Amino acid sequence: MNQETCQVTLHTDIRELVTIDLDTASDTDARLLANQILARARAEALTTLPGRLDEQLSNGTPDDIRTFLKTRMWTSWTTDLRIAVSQTMSGAGDTVRAAAQEALDNGTVDAFLGYLNRGLYLALAQAAGALKLFQDIGELVTIDLDTASDTNIRLLANQILARIRPEALTTLPGRLDEQLSNGTPDDIRAFLKTRMWTSWTTDLRIAANQTIPGAGTNVQATAQEALDNDTIDTLLDYLNRGLYIARTRDCVYQRP
């Protein structure tokens, strides 16, 4: 992140670009893939990969390009991600430095990408005292609601209630509490299977709307995109990631 201009660089997972079999793909397809990856690497200002890819495309044979894409590219890309993580530590506060160091200690591509595309912006928000994350309730439902015992149904409802209370959702905590206080086991089971999801979606929509008043243009645009899409996944991604990236673009977390 450029702290002076508030520019944000999100890093492509290059693995997702490799949709061809490099052993059997034509020379033309291998070259097209190399050019596609080069365009992404240049846009992200990676340290070593753009130059090495450009060298292969300018001077390498089709077999050279194919071999590079299968082997040395991955080492170069991992090194560049490690460098990008390290660069965020320069002049950063303790929260950002700790998150970056955790990614560096892990040392995997997934850890680097997770930090560069999400963890960095959450750390900036945490340092500013503005971090609020929302639980994905779907991840808590690990039992079959049709066959689970009444006891396990009640335990799940209490677990969900405990997780969402700190989020200060508008409707779901009160409705869950009402079910647990006054509902029969069948009432609770029915609520978890049906009305809970509608209530939760409404609450996520309200939470996304609440981020808009007084916000910068990037937050307003990103929030509206999530609201227009209006799925649980989109709303959660906005509230737990997109909001903080947009706030950084709006210079909300600029270093003093």
C-alpha positions as protocol buffer text, in pm:
chain_id: "A"
residue {
  index: 1
  type: MET
  ca { x: 0 y: 0 z: 0 }
}
residue {
  index: 2
  type: ASN
  ca { x: 129 y: 342 z: -95 }
}
residue {
  index: 3
  type: GLN
  ca { x: 60 y: 547 z: 219 }
}
residue {
  index: 4
  type: GLU
  ca { x: 94 y: 879 z: 37 }
}
residue {
  index: 5
  type: THR
  ca { x: -157 y: 812 z: -241 }
}
residue {
  index: 6
  type: CYS
  ca { x: -372 y: 554 z: -60 }
}
residue {
  index: 7
  type: GLN
  ca { x: -341 y: 313 z: -351 }
}
residue {
  index: 8
  type: VAL
  ca { x: -420 y: -51 z: -281 }
}
residue {
  index: 9
  type: THR
  ca { x: -259 y: -345 z: -459 }
}
residue {
  index: 10
  type: LEU
  ca { x: -447 y: -673 z: -448 }
}
residue {
  index: 11
  type: HIS
  ca { x: -245 y: -975 z: -555 }
}
residue {
  index: 12
  type: THR
  ca { x: -366 y: -1234 z: -803 }
}
residue {
  index: 13
  type: ASP
  ca { x: -348 y: -1600 z: -714 }
}
residue {
  index: 14
  type: ILE
  ca { x: -153 y: -1704 z: -1022 }
}
residue {
  index: 15
  type: ARG
  ca { x: -245 y: -2065 z: -962 }
}
residue {
  index: 16
  type: GLU
  ca { x: -600 y: -1979 z: -1066 }
}
residue {
  index: 17
  type: LEU
  ca { x: -475 y: -1851 z: -1402 }
}
residue {
  index: 18
  type: VAL
  ca { x: -315 y: -2183 z: -1497 }
}
residue {
  index: 19
  type: THR
  ca { x: -619 y: -2354 z: -1645 }
}
residue {
  index: 20
  type: ILE
  ca { x: -433 y: -2548 z: -1913 }
}
residue {
  index: 21
  type: ASP
  ca { x: -224 y: -2864 z: -1892 }
}
residue {
  index: 22
  type: LEU
  ca { x: 128 y: -2731 z: -1948 }
}
residue {
  index: 23
  type: ASP
  ca { x: 247 y: -3074 z: -2061 }
}
residue {
  index: 24
  type: THR
  ca { x: -5 y: -3100 z: -2344 }
}
residue {
  index: 25
  type: ALA
  ca { x: -101 y: -2738 z: -2424 }
}
residue {
  index: 26
  type: SER
  ca { x: 7 y: -2593 z: -2757 }
}
residue {
  index: 27
  type: ASP
  ca { x: 303 y: -2358 z: -2779 }
}
residue {
  index: 28
  type: THR
  ca { x: 59 y: -2077 z: -2858 }
}
residue {
  index: 29
  type: ASP
  ca { x: -149 y: -2144 z: -2546 }
}
residue {
  index: 30
  type: ALA
  ca { x: 162 y: -2160 z: -2327 }
}
residue {
  index: 31
  type: ARG
  ca { x: 276 y: -1823 z: -2463 }
}
residue {
  index: 32
  type: LEU
  ca { x: -69 y: -1671 z: -2412 }
}
residue {
  index: 33
  type: LEU
  ca { x: -67 y: -1788 z: -2052 }
}
residue {
  index: 34
  type: ALA
  ca { x: 278 y: -1641 z: -1995 }
}
residue {
  index: 35
  type: ASN
  ca { x: 162 y: -1307 z: -2134 }
}
residue {
  index: 36
  type: GLN
  ca { x: -150 y: -1316 z: -1915 }
}
residue {
  index: 37
  type: ILE
  ca { x: 58 y: -1379 z: -1604 }
}
residue {
  index: 38
  type: LEU
  ca { x: 307 y: -1111 z: -1706 }
}
residue {
  index: 39
  type: ALA
  ca { x: 29 y: -852 z: -1733 }
}
residue {
  index: 40
  type: ARG
  ca { x: -88 y: -933 z: -1379 }
}
residue {
  index: 41
  type: ALA
  ca { x: 266 y: -939 z: -1237 }
}
residue {
  index: 42
  type: ARG
  ca { x: 345 y: -600 z: -1393 }
}
residue {
  index: 43
  type: ALA
  ca { x: 25 y: -446 z: -1259 }
}
residue {
  index: 44
  type: GLU
  ca { x: 121 y: -564 z: -909 }
}
residue {
  index: 45
  type: ALA
  ca { x: 479 y: -432 z: -949 }
}
residue {
  index: 46
  type: LEU
  ca { x: 627 y: -764 z: -841 }
}
residue {
  index: 47
  type: THR
  ca { x: 1002 y: -753 z: -794 }
}
residue {
  index: 48
  type: THR
  ca { x: 1145 y: -1038 z: -1001 }
}
residue {
  index: 49
  type: LEU
  ca { x: 873 y: -1225 z: -1190 }
}
residue {
  index: 50
  type: PRO
  ca { x: 790 y: -961 z: -1455 }
}
residue {
  index: 51
  type: GLY
  ca { x: 1151 y: -938 z: -1571 }
}
residue {
  index: 52
  type: ARG
  ca { x: 1200 y: -1312 z: -1580 }
}
residue {
  index: 53
  type: LEU
  ca { x: 878 y: -1372 z: -1768 }
}
residue {
  index: 54
  type: ASP
  ca { x: 960 y: -1096 z: -2013 }
}
residue {
  index: 55
  type: GLU
  ca { x: 1302 y: -1256 z: -2073 }
}
residue {
  index: 56
  type: GLN
  ca { x: 1141 y: -1590 z: -2149 }
}
residue {
  index: 57
  type: LEU
  ca { x: 889 y: -1436 z: -2387 }
}
residue {
  index: 58
  type: SER
  ca { x: 1152 y: -1227 z: -2564 }
}
residue {
  index: 59
  type: ASN
  ca { x: 1433 y: -1479 z: -2595 }
}
residue {
  index: 60
  type: GLY
  ca { x: 1308 y: -1823 z: -2491 }
}
residue {
  index: 61
  type: THR
  ca { x: 1194 y: -2108 z: -2708 }
}
residue {
  index: 62
  type: PRO
  ca { x: 845 y: -2251 z: -2660 }
}
residue {
  index: 63
  type: ASP
  ca { x: 1002 y: -2529 z: -2452 }
}
residue {
  index: 64
  type: ASP
  ca { x: 1188 y: -2271 z: -2241 }
}
residue {
  index: 65
  type: ILE
  ca { x: 861 y: -2087 z: -2171 }
}
residue {
  index: 66
  type: ARG
  ca { x: 681 y: -2408 z: -2087 }
}
residue {
  index: 67
  type: THR
  ca { x: 957 y: -2519 z: -1850 }
}
residue {
  index: 68
  type: PHE
  ca { x: 965 y: -2181 z: -1677 }
}
residue {
  index: 69
  type: LEU
  ca { x: 589 y: -2184 z: -1622 }
}
residue {
  index: 70
  type: LYS
  ca { x: 610 y: -2535 z: -1475 }
}
residue {
  index: 71
  type: THR
  ca { x: 906 y: -2478 z: -1241 }
}
residue {
  index: 72
  type: ARG
  ca { x: 1098 y: -2155 z: -1182 }
}
residue {
  index: 73
  type: MET
  ca { x: 797 y: -1926 z: -1207 }
}
residue {
  index: 74
  type: TRP
  ca { x: 659 y: -2055 z: -877 }
}
residue {
  index: 75
  type: THR
  ca { x: 980 y: -1993 z: -685 }
}
residue {
  index: 76
  type: SER
  ca { x: 1007 y: -1642 z: -827 }
}
residue {
  index: 77
  type: TRP
  ca { x: 642 y: -1564 z: -748 }
}
residue {
  index: 78
  type: THR
  ca { x: 673 y: -1690 z: -391 }
}
residue {
  index: 79
  type: THR
  ca { x: 983 y: -1476 z: -342 }
}
residue {
  index: 80
  type: ASP
  ca { x: 802 y: -1171 z: -477 }
}
residue {
  index: 81
  type: LEU
  ca { x: 507 y: -1223 z: -243 }
}
residue {
  index: 82
  type: ARG
  ca { x: 748 y: -1255 z: 49 }
}
residue {
  index: 83
  type: ILE
  ca { x: 911 y: -928 z: -55 }
}
residue {
  index: 84
  type: ALA
  ca { x: 571 y: -759 z: -87 }
}
residue {
  index: 85
  type: VAL
  ca { x: 477 y: -869 z: 266 }
}
residue {
  index: 86
  type: SER
  ca { x: 810 y: -744 z: 404 }
}
residue {
  index: 87
  type: GLN
  ca { x: 766 y: -408 z: 232 }
}
residue {
  index: 88
  type: THR
  ca { x: 444 y: -342 z: 425 }
}
residue {
  index: 89
  type: MET
  ca { x: 639 y: -355 z: 752 }
}
residue {
  index: 90
  type: SER
  ca { x: 850 y: -48 z: 677 }
}
residue {
  index: 91
  type: GLY
  ca { x: 729 y: 230 z: 905 }
}
residue {
  index: 92
  type: ALA
  ca { x: 423 y: 27 z: 1006 }
}
residue {
  index: 93
  type: GLY
  ca { x: 276 y: 3 z: 1354 }
}
residue {
  index: 94
  type: ASP
  ca { x: 295 y: -297 z: 1583 }
}
residue {
  index: 95
  type: THR
  ca { x: -36 y: -448 z: 1468 }
}
residue {
  index: 96
  type: VAL
  ca { x: 60 y: -451 z: 1099 }
}
residue {
  index: 97
  type: ARG
  ca { x: 411 y: -572 z: 1176 }
}
residue {
  index: 98
  type: ALA
  ca { x: 277 y: -859 z: 1386 }
}
residue {
  index: 99
  type: ALA
  ca { x: 33 y: -968 z: 1112 }
}
residue {
  index: 100
  type: ALA
  ca { x: 305 y: -946 z: 847 }
}
residue {
  index: 101
  type: GLN
  ca { x: 551 y: -1142 z: 1060 }
}
residue {
  index: 102
  type: GLU
  ca { x: 295 y: -1414 z: 1117 }
}
residue {
  index: 103
  type: ALA
  ca { x: 258 y: -1453 z: 740 }
}
residue {
  index: 104
  type: LEU
  ca { x: 634 y: -1455 z: 691 }
}
residue {
  index: 105
  type: ASP
  ca { x: 680 y: -1716 z: 963 }
}
residue {
  index: 106
  type: ASN
  ca { x: 418 y: -1934 z: 795 }
}
residue {
  index: 107
  type: GLY
  ca { x: 603 y: -1892 z: 467 }
}
residue {
  index: 108
  type: THR
  ca { x: 336 y: -2030 z: 233 }
}
residue {
  index: 109
  type: VAL
  ca { x: 182 y: -1869 z: -73 }
}
residue {
  index: 110
  type: ASP
  ca { x: -162 y: -1893 z: 87 }
}
residue {
  index: 111
  type: ALA
  ca { x: -40 y: -1710 z: 398 }
}
residue {
  index: 112
  type: PHE
  ca { x: 123 y: -1436 z: 190 }
}
residue {
  index: 113
  type: LEU
  ca { x: -186 y: -1385 z: -26 }
}
residue {
  index: 114
  type: GLY
  ca { x: -413 y: -1394 z: 278 }
}
residue {
  index: 115
  type: TYR
  ca { x: -211 y: -1119 z: 441 }
}
residue {
  index: 116
  type: LEU
  ca { x: -165 y: -902 z: 131 }
}
residue {
  index: 117
  type: ASN
  ca { x: -530 y: -924 z: 21 }
}
residue {
  index: 118
  type: ARG
  ca { x: -702 y: -918 z: 361 }
}
residue {
  index: 119
  type: GLY
  ca { x: -488 y: -937 z: 672 }
}
residue {
  index: 120
  type: LEU
  ca { x: -303 y: -612 z: 606 }
}
residue {
  index: 121
  type: TYR
  ca { x: -625 y: -412 z: 582 }
}
residue {
  index: 122
  type: LEU
  ca { x: -776 y: -578 z: 887 }
}
residue {
  index: 123
  type: ALA
  ca { x: -458 y: -500 z: 1080 }
}
residue {
  index: 124
  type: LEU
  ca { x: -482 y: -134 z: 977 }
}
residue {
  index: 125
  type: ALA
  ca { x: -843 y: -126 z: 1092 }
}
residue {
  index: 126
  type: GLN
  ca { x: -755 y: -296 z: 1420 }
}
residue {
  index: 127
  type: ALA
  ca { x: -477 y: -46 z: 1484 }
}
residue {
  index: 128
  type: ALA
  ca { x: -727 y: 234 z: 1425 }
}
residue {
  index: 129
  type: GLY
  ca { x: -979 y: 74 z: 1661 }
}
residue {
  index: 130
  type: ALA
  ca { x: -1226 y: 25 z: 1377 }
}
residue {
  index: 131
  type: LEU
  ca { x: -1226 y: -351 z: 1323 }
}
residue {
  index: 132
  type: LYS
  ca { x: -1555 y: -538 z: 1343 }
}
residue {
  index: 133
  type: LEU
  ca { x: -1584 y: -884 z: 1188 }
}
residue {
  index: 134
  type: PHE
  ca { x: -1900 y: -1083 z: 1128 }
}
residue {
  index: 135
  type: GLN
  ca { x: -1936 y: -1455 z: 1192 }
}
residue {
  index: 136
  type: ASP
  ca { x: -2032 y: -1680 z: 901 }
}
residue {
  index: 137
  type: ILE
  ca { x: -2318 y: -1862 z: 1073 }
}
residue {
  index: 138
  type: GLY
  ca { x: -2319 y: -2125 z: 802 }
}
residue {
  index: 139
  type: GLU
  ca { x: -1984 y: -2250 z: 930 }
}
residue {
  index: 140
  type: LEU
  ca { x: -2135 y: -2312 z: 1274 }
}
residue {
  index: 141
  type: VAL
  ca { x: -2410 y: -2541 z: 1145 }
}
residue {
  index: 142
  type: THR
  ca { x: -2219 y: -2870 z: 1144 }
}
residue {
  index: 143
  type: ILE
  ca { x: -2512 y: -3093 z: 1243 }
}
residue {
  index: 144
  type: ASP
  ca { x: -2805 y: -3225 z: 1044 }
}
residue {
  index: 145
  type: LEU
  ca { x: -3093 y: -3009 z: 1164 }
}
residue {
  index: 146
  type: ASP
  ca { x: -3346 y: -3275 z: 1064 }
}
residue {
  index: 147
  type: THR
  ca { x: -3191 y: -3559 z: 1265 }
}
residue {
  index: 148
  type: ALA
  ca { x: -2998 y: -3387 z: 1547 }
}
residue {
  index: 149
  type: SER
  ca { x: -3124 y: -3434 z: 1902 }
}
residue {
  index: 150
  type: ASP
  ca { x: -3321 y: -3161 z: 2075 }
}
residue {
  index: 151
  type: THR
  ca { x: -3022 y: -3106 z: 2305 }
}
residue {
  index: 152
  type: ASN
  ca { x: -2784 y: -3053 z: 2013 }
}
residue {
  index: 153
  type: ILE
  ca { x: -3031 y: -2820 z: 1846 }
}
residue {
  index: 154
  type: ARG
  ca { x: -3048 y: -2607 z: 2162 }
}
residue {
  index: 155
  type: LEU
  ca { x: -2668 y: -2613 z: 2196 }
}
residue {
  index: 156
  type: LEU
  ca { x: -2630 y: -2491 z: 1838 }
}
residue {
  index: 157
  type: ALA
  ca { x: -2879 y: -2209 z: 1890 }
}
residue {
  index: 158
  type: ASN
  ca { x: -2689 y: -2098 z: 2202 }
}
residue {
  index: 159
  type: GLN
  ca { x: -2359 y: -2118 z: 2016 }
}
residue {
  index: 160
  type: ILE
  ca { x: -2490 y: -1901 z: 1734 }
}
residue {
  index: 161
  type: LEU
  ca { x: -2638 y: -1652 z: 1980 }
}
residue {
  index: 162
  type: ALA
  ca { x: -2307 y: -1623 z: 2168 }
}
residue {
  index: 163
  type: ARG
  ca { x: -2116 y: -1557 z: 1845 }
}
residue {
  index: 164
  type: ILE
  ca { x: -2351 y: -1293 z: 1706 }
}
residue {
  index: 165
  type: ARG
  ca { x: -2428 y: -1095 z: 2022 }
}
residue {
  index: 166
  type: PRO
  ca { x: -2097 y: -898 z: 2003 }
}
residue {
  index: 167
  type: GLU
  ca { x: -2185 y: -801 z: 1646 }
}
residue {
  index: 168
  type: ALA
  ca { x: -2490 y: -605 z: 1764 }
}
residue {
  index: 169
  type: LEU
  ca { x: -2705 y: -737 z: 1481 }
}
residue {
  index: 170
  type: THR
  ca { x: -3043 y: -571 z: 1457 }
}
residue {
  index: 171
  type: THR
  ca { x: -3294 y: -857 z: 1470 }
}
residue {
  index: 172
  type: LEU
  ca { x: -3139 y: -1203 z: 1493 }
}
residue {
  index: 173
  type: PRO
  ca { x: -3009 y: -1199 z: 1854 }
}
residue {
  index: 174
  type: GLY
  ca { x: -3351 y: -1103 z: 1990 }
}
residue {
  index: 175
  type: ARG
  ca { x: -3532 y: -1362 z: 1781 }
}
residue {
  index: 176
  type: LEU
  ca { x: -3291 y: -1639 z: 1878 }
}
residue {
  index: 177
  type: ASP
  ca { x: -3316 y: -1543 z: 2243 }
}
residue {
  index: 178
  type: GLU
  ca { x: -3696 y: -1553 z: 2215 }
}
residue {
  index: 179
  type: GLN
  ca { x: -3682 y: -1904 z: 2069 }
}
residue {
  index: 180
  type: LEU
  ca { x: -3448 y: -2027 z: 2342 }
}
residue {
  index: 181
  type: SER
  ca { x: -3655 y: -1869 z: 2618 }
}
residue {
  index: 182
  type: ASN
  ca { x: -4004 y: -1961 z: 2503 }
}
residue {
  index: 183
  type: GLY
  ca { x: -3985 y: -2201 z: 2212 }
}
residue {
  index: 184
  type: THR
  ca { x: -4020 y: -2578 z: 2211 }
}
residue {
  index: 185
  type: PRO
  ca { x: -3739 y: -2790 z: 2063 }
}
residue {
  index: 186
  type: ASP
  ca { x: -3942 y: -2814 z: 1743 }
}
residue {
  index: 187
  type: ASP
  ca { x: -3983 y: -2435 z: 1736 }
}
residue {
  index: 188
  type: ILE
  ca { x: -3607 y: -2386 z: 1770 }
}
residue {
  index: 189
  type: ARG
  ca { x: -3535 y: -2648 z: 1505 }
}
residue {
  index: 190
  type: ALA
  ca { x: -3779 y: -2485 z: 1262 }
}
residue {
  index: 191
  type: PHE
  ca { x: -3633 y: -2141 z: 1328 }
}
residue {
  index: 192
  type: LEU
  ca { x: -3276 y: -2259 z: 1264 }
}
residue {
  index: 193
  type: LYS
  ca { x: -3384 y: -2422 z: 939 }
}
residue {
  index: 194
  type: THR
  ca { x: -3584 y: -2132 z: 795 }
}
residue {
  index: 195
  type: ARG
  ca { x: -3644 y: -1792 z: 953 }
}
residue {
  index: 196
  type: MET
  ca { x: -3294 y: -1757 z: 1097 }
}
residue {
  index: 197
  type: TRP
  ca { x: -3141 y: -1719 z: 750 }
}
residue {
  index: 198
  type: THR
  ca { x: -3386 y: -1450 z: 642 }
}
residue {
  index: 199
  type: SER
  ca { x: -3331 y: -1257 z: 963 }
}
residue {
  index: 200
  type: TRP
  ca { x: -2952 y: -1291 z: 938 }
}
residue {
  index: 201
  type: THR
  ca { x: -2948 y: -1176 z: 575 }
}
residue {
  index: 202
  type: THR
  ca { x: -3155 y: -873 z: 669 }
}
residue {
  index: 203
  type: ASP
  ca { x: -2914 y: -793 z: 952 }
}
residue {
  index: 204
  type: LEU
  ca { x: -2611 y: -818 z: 722 }
}
residue {
  index: 205
  type: ARG
  ca { x: -2785 y: -588 z: 475 }
}
residue {
  index: 206
  type: ILE
  ca { x: -2852 y: -338 z: 755 }
}
residue {
  index: 207
  type: ALA
  ca { x: -2488 y: -361 z: 871 }
}
residue {
  index: 208
  type: ALA
  ca { x: -2364 y: -292 z: 518 }
}
residue {
  index: 209
  type: ASN
  ca { x: -2598 y: 8 z: 487 }
}
residue {
  index: 210
  type: GLN
  ca { x: -2472 y: 144 z: 818 }
}
residue {
  index: 211
  type: THR
  ca { x: -2120 y: 175 z: 678 }
}
residue {
  index: 212
  type: ILE
  ca { x: -2231 y: 419 z: 406 }
}
residue {
  index: 213
  type: PRO
  ca { x: -2329 y: 744 z: 586 }
}
residue {
  index: 214
  type: GLY
  ca { x: -2033 y: 980 z: 593 }
}
residue {
  index: 215
  type: ALA
  ca { x: -1810 y: 731 z: 412 }
}
residue {
  index: 216
  type: GLY
  ca { x: -1576 y: 802 z: 123 }
}
residue {
  index: 217
  type: THR
  ca { x: -1655 y: 733 z: -239 }
}
residue {
  index: 218
  type: ASN
  ca { x: -1481 y: 394 z: -244 }
}
residue {
  index: 219
  type: VAL
  ca { x: -1672 y: 267 z: 59 }
}
residue {
  index: 220
  type: GLN
  ca { x: -2002 y: 391 z: -82 }
}
residue {
  index: 221
  type: ALA
  ca { x: -1941 y: 225 z: -420 }
}
residue {
  index: 222
  type: THR
  ca { x: -1821 y: -103 z: -271 }
}
residue {
  index: 223
  type: ALA
  ca { x: -2108 y: -118 z: -24 }
}
residue {
  index: 224
  type: GLN
  ca { x: -2362 y: -50 z: -297 }
}
residue {
  index: 225
  type: GLU
  ca { x: -2216 y: -326 z: -512 }
}
residue {
  index: 226
  type: ALA
  ca { x: -2257 y: -571 z: -224 }
}
residue {
  index: 227
  type: LEU
  ca { x: -2611 y: -452 z: -159 }
}
residue {
  index: 228
  type: ASP
  ca { x: -2703 y: -481 z: -525 }
}
residue {
  index: 229
  type: ASN
  ca { x: -2571 y: -838 z: -533 }
}
residue {
  index: 230
  type: ASP
  ca { x: -2752 y: -905 z: -204 }
}
residue {
  index: 231
  type: THR
  ca { x: -2623 y: -1253 z: -122 }
}
residue {
  index: 232
  type: ILE
  ca { x: -2493 y: -1365 z: 215 }
}
residue {
  index: 233
  type: ASP
  ca { x: -2150 y: -1438 z: 69 }
}
residue {
  index: 234
  type: THR
  ca { x: -2125 y: -1095 z: -93 }
}
residue {
  index: 235
  type: LEU
  ca { x: -2243 y: -910 z: 218 }
}
residue {
  index: 236
  type: LEU
  ca { x: -2001 y: -1103 z: 441 }
}
residue {
  index: 237
  type: ASP
  ca { x: -1712 y: -1046 z: 201 }
}
residue {
  index: 238
  type: TYR
  ca { x: -1786 y: -674 z: 204 }
}
residue {
  index: 239
  type: LEU
  ca { x: -1821 y: -649 z: 581 }
}
residue {
  index: 240
  type: ASN
  ca { x: -1516 y: -865 z: 657 }
}
residue {
  index: 241
  type: ARG
  ca { x: -1285 y: -756 z: 375 }
}
residue {
  index: 242
  type: GLY
  ca { x: -1410 y: -517 z: 109 }
}
residue {
  index: 243
  type: LEU
  ca { x: -1504 y: -245 z: 357 }
}
residue {
  index: 244
  type: TYR
  ca { x: -1151 y: -226 z: 496 }
}
residue {
  index: 245
  type: ILE
  ca { x: -986 y: -223 z: 154 }
}
residue {
  index: 246
  type: ALA
  ca { x: -1226 y: 52 z: 44 }
}
residue {
  index: 247
  type: ARG
  ca { x: -1155 y: 255 z: 357 }
}
residue {
  index: 248
  type: THR
  ca { x: -783 y: 228 z: 285 }
}
residue {
  index: 249
  type: ARG
  ca { x: -847 y: 355 z: -68 }
}
residue {
  index: 250
  type: ASP
  ca { x: -1037 y: 645 z: 89 }
}
residue {
  index: 251
  type: CYS
  ca { x: -725 y: 719 z: 300 }
}
residue {
  index: 252
  type: VAL
  ca { x: -906 y: 641 z: 625 }
}
residue {
  index: 253
  type: TYR
  ca { x: -605 y: 449 z: 758 }
}
residue {
  index: 254
  type: GLN
  ca { x: -331 y: 677 z: 632 }
}
residue {
  index: 255
  type: ARG
  ca { x: -20 y: 678 z: 845 }
}
residue {
  index: 256
  type: PRO
  ca { x: 19 y: 1007 z: 1036 }
}
